[in-house]
Amino acid sequence: MIKFSEDKLKEVQAMIDRYPEGKQKSALIPLLHLAQDEFGGWLSPETMDYVASLLHIEPIEVYEVATFYSMYNLKPVGKHVFEVCHTGPCMLRGSDDIISYIRQKLDINVGETTADGMFTLKTVECLGACGYAPMMQLGMHYKEHLTPEKVDAIINACRNN
Ligand code: FES
């Protein structure tokens, strides 16, 4: 059974305490981030049910949010997750070609993870960095003005990390 450590439970309580009495559901988004970080990089049904129990809300209320935002992973992901923006401005600047290049280079399709568990490829909607298109998010960082050469360098850096 999954459970946060005592230290993490204190963080959870601090998140809940930011909101007025009875509005504990407002802590759902940061709590899901914490849960995803703590429990293997993705949100299993068990994890989402646990989060619901911590907030005293129904599991469906957690599923609704977790399935809406692309930053939550609903199945296991690789060590490095490439979230490539494919919204209009990035598409006009060649995101389709970048996505194809990554697919071919890693031999996976969008939504898949490499057999060695190193990389997952996702496509996401606008990440607010349209001026740097085409771009992707990799962990806490944005990788901008992507080209095949830059993708090669990113993959190599990940492999050596
Ligand atoms: S369209 Fe890609 S960051 Fe906005």
Residues whose N, C-alpha, C, O or C-beta is under 5 A from the ligand:
A	BS01	FES	C85 T87 G88 P89 C90 C126 L127 G128 A129 C130
